[in-house]
């Protein structure tokens, strides 16, 4: 979420007119259910930056996922307070967790209920006990009756199948928002189209703040029976076509930079892209019902083009600077491991240039040659989330660490060809270096989703790092 919360805040800020409520389901503050001890301070500060950002976005409530307890219940409660948001889970017995909240929005009483199943390996986080979600949701529904809530929303942090069955079993909600019970790692989930269960609209935004799910309720004549003003079947088709159009556009953009793609293949992809674009344009939104209340749904992708909300952008910059200064001192004594006896150590690209001048000149023109500067410019060169893919030999024996990168800044020769000290001592011995590295190395080390698009191809990018005298004749 950290990479997109400033853009998401800009999207939310641009929403005008009607009252707005921001809600969530699933993990908010930590990427994994357990914290890495080495990166614990950075992870806690990141969570605080997210909490501050969500406060600026006016997050009202969310159903927490298991990751939210990664630093313990005291920290979770502190983060919730910092975000000015209410953690709701009617079926959990845990410190600081509520069950029901009623908010007035434009004179309408909006009742919000949370349910969570934060189970990892069949066990909840420490200090959390879980009860039957069906019974808890029904009891919460009765509370909403007493509170005379007019619009009713359930936030479900649980597996999708279980959440859909729960929505079937406990009717009476206008909107159900699904989020994952826990998450792990950087992998981005694909968008999930909305569905209708009876009269209940069910939505699920993708993880890592890739998009915001927007639901607009139009109240007419004092009725709180909402007709489908979107055409959920059309919304599902639109999601599928938009995903395919994005995939084709990215693939075509990559192919146009290459010289090994057949013209006929490129033309075929462009023809398919134009066809999908026409199909998407032909999906006209249905006209609103002439009478009565209705809802509309849209999935808004969080992109850089949305801009940055100034308050949130400022908070993120402060976080990056804070982490940079802390890590520079905290890891100042973290030196690389010594290589095994008789093994090579990393020596840096300048040592390679002595004999491989042509290859060095080509490398200087690539993005790899300026990789470290991109971090310095953004106050991220000591950030544990970033530095490993912008230096050479990171955390390898005889290589670099987060603070010890002398001569190993940027993505140099040895990331692909291996450490070079023994090669320098005995340049005629071809066994001491990887002359032709596996192409998959790039994808497994750094160029993987979400850092590149799903359609990124190592074959397509290969020509960016090879040239005359360096892989090409």
C-alpha positions as CSV (number, residue, x, y, z in Angstrom):
1,X,0.0,0.0,0.0
2,X,2.8,2.4,0.7
3,X,3.6,2.9,-2.9
4,X,0.1,4.0,-3.8
5,X,-1.5,5.6,-0.8
6,X,-0.6,9.1,-2.0
7,X,-2.3,8.5,-5.3
8,X,-5.3,6.8,-3.6
9,X,-5.6,9.9,-1.4
10,X,-5.6,12.1,-4.4
11,X,-8.4,9.9,-6.0
12,X,-10.5,10.2,-2.8
13,X,-9.9,13.9,-2.5
14,X,-11.2,14.5,-6.0
15,X,-14.6,13.0,-5.1
16,X,-17.0,15.9,-4.7
17,X,-20.6,16.5,-3.9
18,X,-22.2,13.8,-1.8
19,X,-21.0,12.7,1.6
20,X,-18.2,10.0,1.4
21,X,-17.3,7.2,3.7
22,X,-14.0,5.3,3.3
23,X,-14.0,1.7,4.6
24,X,-11.7,-1.3,4.4
25,X,-11.5,-5.1,4.9
26,X,-8.4,-7.1,5.4
27,X,-4.8,-6.3,6.5
28,X,-3.9,-2.6,6.5
29,X,-0.6,-2.1,8.2
30,X,1.9,-4.9,7.6
31,X,2.7,-6.9,4.4
32,X,3.2,-10.2,6.3
33,X,1.7,-11.8,9.4
34,X,5.0,-11.8,11.2
35,X,7.7,-9.1,11.3
36,X,11.3,-9.6,10.1
37,X,13.4,-8.8,13.2
38,X,16.0,-7.2,11.1
39,X,13.5,-4.8,9.5
40,X,11.2,-4.4,12.5
41,X,11.8,-0.8,13.2
42,X,11.4,0.1,9.5
43,X,8.2,-2.0,9.3
44,X,6.7,-0.2,12.4
45,X,7.5,3.2,11.0
46,X,6.0,2.2,7.7
47,X,2.8,1.2,9.5
48,X,2.8,4.6,11.2
49,X,3.2,6.3,7.9
50,X,0.3,4.3,6.5
51,X,-1.8,5.1,9.6
52,X,-1.1,8.8,9.2
53,X,-2.0,8.6,5.5
54,X,-5.2,6.8,6.1
55,X,-6.1,9.4,8.7
56,X,-5.6,12.1,6.0
57,X,-7.9,10.1,3.8
58,X,-10.6,9.9,6.6
59,X,-10.7,6.1,6.8
60,X,-13.7,5.4,9.1
61,X,-13.5,1.7,9.8
62,X,-12.1,-1.6,8.6
63,X,-12.3,-5.3,9.4
64,X,-8.7,-6.2,10.4
65,X,-6.8,-9.1,9.0
66,X,-4.2,-11.3,10.7
67,X,-1.3,-9.1,9.5
68,X,-2.6,-6.2,11.6
69,X,-1.6,-8.0,14.8
70,X,1.9,-8.7,13.5
71,X,3.4,-6.3,16.2
72,X,0.9,-7.3,18.9
73,X,-2.5,-5.9,20.0
74,X,-1.0,-2.8,21.7
75,X,0.6,-1.7,18.5
76,X,-2.6,-2.4,16.5
77,X,-4.7,-0.3,18.9
78,X,-2.1,2.5,18.6
79,X,-2.1,2.4,14.8
80,X,-6.0,2.4,14.8
81,X,-6.0,5.4,17.0
82,X,-3.4,7.1,14.8
83,X,-5.5,6.4,11.7
84,X,-8.6,7.7,13.5
85,X,-10.2,4.5,12.3
86,X,-12.4,1.8,14.1
87,X,-11.3,-1.9,13.8
88,X,-14.6,-3.8,13.6
89,X,-14.9,-7.6,14.1
90,X,-18.1,-8.7,15.8
91,X,-16.9,-12.3,16.1
92,X,-13.6,-11.6,17.7
93,X,-12.7,-11.2,21.3
94,X,-9.6,-9.0,21.3
95,X,-8.5,-5.8,22.9
96,X,-9.7,-2.7,21.2
97,X,-11.8,-4.4,18.6
98,X,-15.4,-3.2,18.2
99,X,-18.3,-4.8,16.3
100,X,-20.8,-2.2,15.1
101,X,-20.6,1.5,14.2
102,X,-23.4,3.8,13.0
103,X,-22.3,7.0,11.1
104,X,-24.6,9.8,9.9
105,X,-23.8,10.8,6.3
106,X,-25.9,13.5,4.8
107,X,-28.7,12.8,7.2
108,X,-28.6,9.0,6.4
109,X,-27.8,6.6,9.2
110,X,-25.1,4.2,7.8
111,X,-24.6,1.0,9.9
112,X,-21.3,-0.7,9.6
113,X,-20.5,-4.2,10.9
114,X,-17.2,-6.1,10.8
115,X,-16.4,-9.8,10.8
116,X,-12.9,-11.3,10.6
117,X,-11.4,-14.8,10.3
118,X,-7.7,-14.0,10.8
119,X,-6.6,-17.6,10.9
120,X,-3.1,-18.7,9.8
121,X,-2.4,-22.4,10.0
122,X,-5.8,-22.7,11.8
123,X,-4.6,-20.4,14.6
124,X,-5.6,-16.8,15.3
125,X,-3.1,-14.1,16.3
126,X,-2.0,-14.1,20.0
127,X,-4.6,-12.6,22.2
128,X,-7.5,-13.1,19.8
129,X,-10.3,-15.6,20.1
130,X,-12.7,-16.3,17.2
131,X,-16.4,-17.2,17.4
132,X,-19.0,-18.2,14.9
133,X,-19.2,-15.4,12.2
134,X,-22.8,-16.4,11.3
135,X,-24.1,-15.9,14.9
136,X,-22.0,-12.7,15.3
137,X,-23.3,-11.2,12.1
138,X,-26.9,-11.9,13.0
139,X,-26.4,-10.4,16.4
140,X,-24.8,-7.3,14.9
141,X,-27.7,-7.1,12.4
142,X,-30.1,-7.0,15.4
143,X,-28.1,-4.1,16.8
144,X,-28.5,-2.2,13.5
145,X,-32.2,-2.7,13.8
146,X,-32.2,-1.1,17.3
147,X,-30.0,1.7,15.9
148,X,-32.4,2.2,13.0
149,X,-29.6,2.1,10.5
150,X,-30.9,2.9,7.0
151,X,-27.9,1.8,4.8
152,X,-26.2,-1.4,6.0
153,X,-22.6,-2.4,5.2
154,X,-20.7,-5.6,6.3
155,X,-17.0,-5.7,6.2
156,X,-15.7,-9.3,5.9
157,X,-12.0,-10.1,6.3
158,X,-12.2,-13.8,5.3
159,X,-11.7,-16.1,2.4
160,X,-13.9,-15.2,-0.5
161,X,-15.9,-18.5,-0.6
162,X,-16.7,-18.2,3.2
163,X,-17.6,-14.6,2.8
164,X,-20.0,-15.3,0.0
165,X,-21.7,-18.1,2.0
166,X,-22.0,-15.7,5.0
167,X,-23.6,-13.1,2.8
168,X,-26.1,-15.7,1.6
169,X,-26.9,-16.8,5.2
170,X,-27.3,-13.4,6.7
171,X,-29.3,-11.2,4.4
172,X,-30.4,-7.6,4.9
173,X,-27.1,-5.8,4.0
174,X,-27.0,-3.4,1.1
175,X,-23.3,-3.8,0.6
176,X,-20.7,-6.4,1.6
177,X,-17.0,-5.6,1.3
178,X,-14.6,-8.6,1.2
179,X,-10.9,-8.5,2.1
180,X,-8.3,-11.2,2.6
181,X,-8.0,-12.7,6.1
182,X,-4.2,-12.4,5.8
183,X,-1.7,-11.7,3.1
184,X,1.9,-12.6,2.5
185,X,4.5,-11.2,0.2
186,X,4.4,-8.7,-2.7
187,X,2.3,-10.6,-5.2
188,X,-0.6,-8.5,-6.5
189,X,-4.0,-10.1,-6.9
190,X,-6.1,-9.7,-10.0
191,X,-9.3,-7.5,-9.8
192,X,-12.4,-9.4,-8.7
193,X,-15.7,-8.3,-10.3
194,X,-18.7,-7.4,-8.1
195,X,-21.6,-9.8,-7.7
196,X,-25.2,-9.6,-6.5
197,X,-26.4,-12.0,-3.8
198,X,-30.1,-11.4,-3.7
199,X,-30.3,-7.6,-3.1
200,X,-26.8,-7.4,-1.6
201,X,-24.0,-6.0,-3.7
202,X,-20.7,-7.7,-2.9
203,X,-17.4,-6.0,-3.8
204,X,-13.7,-6.9,-3.3
205,X,-10.9,-4.5,-4.2
206,X,-7.5,-6.0,-5.1
207,X,-4.8,-6.2,-2.4
208,X,-1.9,-3.7,-2.0
209,X,-4.2,-0.7,-2.8
210,X,-4.1,-1.4,-6.5
211,X,-7.6,0.1,-6.8
212,X,-10.4,1.6,-4.9
213,X,-13.9,0.1,-5.2
214,X,-16.4,2.9,-5.3
215,X,-20.1,2.4,-4.6
216,X,-22.5,5.3,-4.9
217,X,-25.9,5.1,-3.3
218,X,-28.6,7.3,-4.7
219,X,-31.4,7.8,-2.3
220,X,-34.7,8.9,-3.8
221,X,-38.1,9.3,-2.2
222,X,-36.8,8.2,1.1
223,X,-36.5,4.6,-0.1
224,X,-33.6,2.4,1.0
225,X,-34.3,-0.4,-1.4
226,X,-31.5,0.0,-4.0
227,X,-31.9,-1.2,-7.6
228,X,-28.8,-2.1,-9.7
229,X,-28.0,1.0,-11.6
230,X,-24.7,-0.4,-12.9
231,X,-25.6,-3.7,-14.4
232,X,-23.3,-5.9,-12.3
233,X,-23.1,-8.4,-15.2
234,X,-21.8,-5.5,-17.4
235,X,-19.4,-4.5,-14.6
236,X,-17.9,-8.1,-14.6
237,X,-17.5,-7.9,-18.4
238,X,-16.0,-4.5,-18.2
239,X,-13.4,-5.6,-15.6
240,X,-12.4,-8.6,-17.8
241,X,-12.1,-6.4,-20.9
242,X,-10.3,-3.6,-19.2
243,X,-7.8,-6.2,-17.8
244,X,-7.2,-7.7,-21.3
245,X,-6.9,-4.2,-22.8
246,X,-4.3,-3.2,-20.3
247,X,-2.4,-6.5,-20.9
248,X,-2.4,-6.0,-24.6
249,X,-1.4,-2.4,-24.5
250,X,1.6,-3.1,-22.2
251,X,2.7,-6.1,-24.4
252,X,2.5,-4.0,-27.6
253,X,4.5,-1.2,-26.0
254,X,7.2,-3.7,-25.0
255,X,7.2,-5.3,-28.5
256,X,7.5,-2.0,-30.3
257,X,10.9,-1.5,-28.5
258,X,12.2,-4.8,-29.7
259,X,13.7,-5.8,-33.0
260,X,13.0,-9.6,-32.8
261,X,9.2,-9.4,-33.2
262,X,7.6,-10.4,-36.5
263,X,5.6,-7.5,-38.0
264,X,2.6,-9.9,-38.5
265,X,2.6,-10.8,-34.8
266,X,2.7,-7.2,-33.8
267,X,-0.1,-6.3,-36.2
268,X,-2.3,-9.2,-34.9
269,X,-1.9,-7.9,-31.3
270,X,-2.8,-4.4,-32.3
271,X,-5.8,-5.7,-34.1
272,X,-6.9,-7.6,-31.0
273,X,-6.3,-4.5,-28.8
274,X,-8.5,-2.4,-31.1
275,X,-11.2,-5.0,-31.0
276,X,-11.1,-5.2,-27.2
277,X,-11.2,-1.4,-27.0
278,X,-14.3,-1.3,-29.2
279,X,-16.0,-3.9,-27.1
280,X,-15.2,-2.0,-23.9
281,X,-16.5,1.3,-25.4
282,X,-19.7,-0.5,-26.5
283,X,-20.5,-1.4,-22.9
284,X,-22.8,1.5,-22.2
285,X,-23.7,2.1,-18.6
286,X,-27.4,1.5,-18.1
287,X,-29.5,4.5,-17.5
288,X,-30.5,5.0,-13.9
289,X,-34.0,3.7,-12.9
290,X,-36.6,6.4,-13.5
291,X,-38.0,5.9,-10.1
292,X,-36.7,4.7,-6.7
293,X,-33.2,4.5,-5.2
294,X,-30.3,2.7,-6.9
295,X,-26.5,2.1,-6.6
296,X,-23.6,2.4,-9.0
297,X,-20.3,0.6,-8.7
298,X,-16.9,1.4,-10.3
299,X,-13.3,0.1,-9.7
300,X,-10.9,3.0,-9.8
301,X,-7.3,2.0,-10.4
302,X,-4.7,3.7,-8.2
303,X,-2.1,5.1,-10.7
304,X,0.5,7.8,-10.7
305,X,-1.7,9.7,-13.1
306,X,-4.1,10.4,-10.2
307,X,-1.4,12.7,-8.8
308,X,-0.4,13.0,-5.2
309,X,-2.4,14.3,-2.2
310,X,0.0,16.9,-0.7
311,X,-0.5,16.0,2.9
312,X,0.0,12.3,2.3
313,X,3.0,12.9,0.0
314,X,4.6,14.9,2.7
315,X,4.1,12.1,5.3
316,X,5.6,9.6,2.9
317,X,8.7,11.7,2.3
318,X,9.1,12.2,6.0
319,X,8.9,8.4,6.5
320,X,11.6,7.7,3.8
321,X,13.9,10.3,5.2
322,X,13.4,9.0,8.8
323,X,14.2,5.4,7.7
324,X,17.2,6.4,5.7
325,X,18.8,8.3,8.6
326,X,18.0,5.5,11.0
327,X,19.2,2.6,8.9
328,X,22.4,4.4,7.9
329,X,23.4,4.4,11.6
330,X,21.7,1.1,12.7
331,X,23.4,-0.9,10.0
332,X,26.7,0.9,9.8
333,X,28.5,-2.1,11.1
334,X,26.7,-4.6,9.0
335,X,29.5,-5.9,6.7
336,X,29.2,-8.5,4.0
337,X,30.0,-12.1,4.9
338,X,33.5,-13.3,3.9
339,X,33.5,-15.6,0.9
340,X,34.6,-19.2,1.4
341,X,38.2,-20.0,1.1
342,X,39.2,-20.0,-2.6
343,X,36.0,-18.2,-3.7
344,X,35.7,-14.9,-5.4
345,X,34.6,-11.6,-3.9
346,X,32.9,-8.7,-5.7
347,X,35.2,-6.0,-7.1
348,X,32.9,-3.5,-8.9
349,X,32.3,-2.5,-12.4
350,X,35.3,-0.1,-12.7
351,X,37.7,-3.1,-12.2
352,X,35.9,-4.9,-15.1
353,X,36.3,-1.8,-17.3
354,X,40.0,-2.1,-17.3
355,X,39.8,-5.0,-19.8
356,X,36.2,-4.7,-21.0
357,X,36.1,-1.1,-22.1
358,X,33.6,-1.6,-24.9
359,X,31.2,-3.5,-22.7
360,X,31.6,-0.8,-20.0
361,X,30.7,2.0,-22.4
362,X,27.6,0.1,-23.4
363,X,26.6,-0.5,-19.8
364,X,27.0,3.2,-18.9
365,X,24.1,3.9,-21.3
366,X,21.7,1.4,-19.6
367,X,19.3,2.1,-16.7
368,X,21.4,-0.3,-14.6
369,X,24.2,2.3,-14.5
370,X,22.0,4.8,-12.7
371,X,20.1,2.4,-10.5
372,X,21.6,3.6,-7.2
373,X,21.1,7.3,-7.9
374,X,17.3,6.7,-8.3
375,X,17.4,5.7,-4.6
376,X,19.6,8.6,-3.5
377,X,17.2,11.1,-5.2
378,X,14.3,9.7,-3.2
379,X,16.0,9.2,0.1
380,X,15.8,5.4,-0.2
381,X,19.4,4.2,-0.5
382,X,19.4,2.7,3.0
383,X,15.8,1.4,2.8
384,X,15.7,-2.4,3.3
385,X,12.8,-2.7,0.9
386,X,14.7,-1.1,-2.0
387,X,18.5,-1.2,-1.9
388,X,19.0,-4.9,-2.8
389,X,17.9,-4.4,-6.4
390,X,19.9,-1.2,-7.0
391,X,23.4,-2.5,-6.0
392,X,25.8,-5.3,-6.9
393,X,26.2,-8.5,-4.8
394,X,23.7,-7.5,-2.1
395,X,23.9,-9.8,0.9
396,X,26.2,-12.1,-1.0
397,X,29.6,-13.3,0.4
398,X,32.2,-10.7,-0.4
399,X,29.5,-8.4,-1.7
400,X,27.5,-5.4,-0.4
401,X,25.1,-4.7,2.4
402,X,22.5,-1.9,3.0
403,X,25.3,0.5,4.1
404,X,28.5,-1.0,2.6
405,X,28.2,-0.5,-1.1
406,X,31.6,1.1,-2.0
407,X,32.4,0.3,-5.6
408,X,29.3,-1.8,-5.8
409,X,26.7,1.0,-6.4
410,X,24.3,0.3,-9.3
411,X,23.5,-3.0,-11.0
412,X,26.9,-4.0,-12.4
413,X,28.6,-6.8,-14.3
414,X,28.9,-9.1,-11.4
415,X,25.1,-9.4,-10.7
416,X,24.9,-11.4,-13.9
417,X,28.4,-12.8,-14.3
418,X,29.3,-13.5,-10.7
419,X,32.0,-12.1,-8.4
420,X,35.2,-11.3,-10.3
421,X,38.2,-11.2,-8.1
422,X,39.6,-14.6,-9.2
423,X,38.9,-13.7,-12.8
424,X,41.0,-10.6,-12.5
425,X,43.8,-12.7,-11.1
426,X,43.5,-15.3,-13.8
427,X,41.7,-13.8,-16.8
428,X,42.4,-16.8,-19.1
429,X,40.5,-19.2,-16.9
430,X,37.0,-19.2,-18.4
431,X,35.7,-21.3,-15.5
432,X,35.8,-18.4,-13.0
433,X,32.9,-16.4,-14.5
434,X,29.5,-17.0,-15.9
435,X,30.0,-16.0,-19.5
436,X,26.3,-16.4,-20.5
437,X,24.0,-15.9,-17.5
438,X,20.6,-17.4,-17.4
439,X,18.0,-14.8,-18.5
440,X,15.6,-15.9,-15.8
441,X,18.1,-14.5,-13.3
442,X,16.6,-11.0,-13.8
443,X,13.1,-12.1,-13.2
444,X,13.8,-14.1,-10.0
445,X,16.1,-11.5,-8.5
446,X,14.4,-8.1,-9.1
447,X,12.2,-7.8,-12.1
448,X,9.0,-9.5,-10.8
449,X,5.5,-8.3,-10.0
450,X,4.7,-5.8,-8.5
451,X,7.9,-4.1,-9.5
452,X,7.1,-4.7,-13.2
453,X,3.9,-5.3,-15.0
454,X,2.5,-8.8,-15.4
455,X,3.3,-8.7,-19.1
456,X,7.0,-7.7,-18.6
457,X,9.2,-10.1,-20.5
458,X,12.8,-10.8,-19.7
459,X,13.3,-11.6,-23.5
460,X,11.9,-8.2,-24.3
461,X,14.1,-6.4,-21.8
462,X,17.2,-8.3,-22.8
463,X,18.2,-6.1,-25.6
464,X,18.4,-3.2,-23.1
465,X,21.3,-4.8,-21.4
466,X,23.2,-6.3,-24.3
467,X,24.9,-4.5,-27.2
468,X,27.9,-4.5,-29.4
469,X,30.7,-6.4,-27.6
470,X,28.3,-7.3,-24.8
471,X,26.3,-10.2,-26.0
472,X,25.9,-8.9,-29.6
473,X,28.4,-9.1,-32.4
